[in-house]
């Protein structure tokens, strides 16, 4: 897949915005350290992943317990 301007309007837009700086993150001062933010997001993702794995293990353990303790009884059906 080619990247770049294909028609006349796209070429004009590229020419117009070639020198514009839209996202200049180096000049911005942030109140939050980006490394700490990414570390916190990584911690949250790890916790969610671990909680999901634990819930899956709990589900399978409960399923096994219920399957072992299940007692089936025959029920007579009265015909009219």
C-alpha positions in Angstrom: 0.0 0.0 0.0 1.5 3.3 -1.1 1.8 6.2 1.3 1.6 9.8 0.0 -0.5 12.2 -1.9 -2.3 10.7 -4.9 -4.5 13.4 -6.3 -4.2 17.2 -6.7 -6.0 18.1 -3.5 -3.9 15.8 -1.4 -0.7 17.3 -2.9 -1.9 20.8 -2.1 -2.7 19.8 1.5 0.7 18.2 1.9 2.4 21.3 0.5 0.3 23.5 2.8 0.9 21.5 6.0 4.5 20.4 5.3 6.1 22.8 7.8 3.3 22.8 10.4 4.1 21.3 13.8 1.0 19.8 15.2 2.2 17.6 18.0 5.3 19.1 19.5 5.7 17.1 22.7 9.2 18.2 23.4 8.1 21.8 24.0 5.3 20.8 26.4 5.6 20.7 30.1 3.6 17.9 31.7 2.5 17.7 35.3 2.8 13.9 35.1 6.0 12.0 34.4 5.3 9.9 31.3 7.4 7.0 32.5 5.5 6.8 35.7 2.2 7.0 33.9 3.3 4.1 31.6 4.5 2.1 34.5 1.2 2.6 36.3 -0.7 1.5 33.2 1.5 -1.5 32.9 0.8 -2.4 36.6 -3.0 -2.1 36.0 -2.8 -4.3 32.9 -0.8 -6.9 34.9 -3.3 -6.9 37.7 -6.2 -7.3 35.3 -4.5 -10.1 33.5 -3.8 -11.9 36.8 -7.3 -11.4 38.0 -8.7 -12.9 34.8 -6.4 -15.9 35.1 -7.4 -16.4 38.8 -11.1 -16.2 37.8 -10.6 -18.8 35.1 -8.9 -21.1 37.6 -11.6 -20.6 40.2 -14.3 -21.3 37.5 -12.6 -24.5 36.5 -12.1 -25.6 40.2 -15.8 -24.9 41.0 -16.9 -26.7 37.9 -14.8 -29.8 38.9 -16.2 -29.7 42.5 -19.8 -29.4 41.3 -19.3 -32.2 38.8 -17.9 -34.6 41.4 -20.6 -33.8 43.9 -23.5 -34.0 41.5 -26.0 -36.7 42.4 -28.6 -37.7 39.8 -31.9 -39.3 40.7 -34.3 -41.0 38.5 -37.7 -39.4 38.4 -40.7 -41.5 37.5 -43.1 -40.0 35.1 -46.7 -40.8 35.7 -48.6 -41.6 32.6 -52.2 -40.5 32.4 
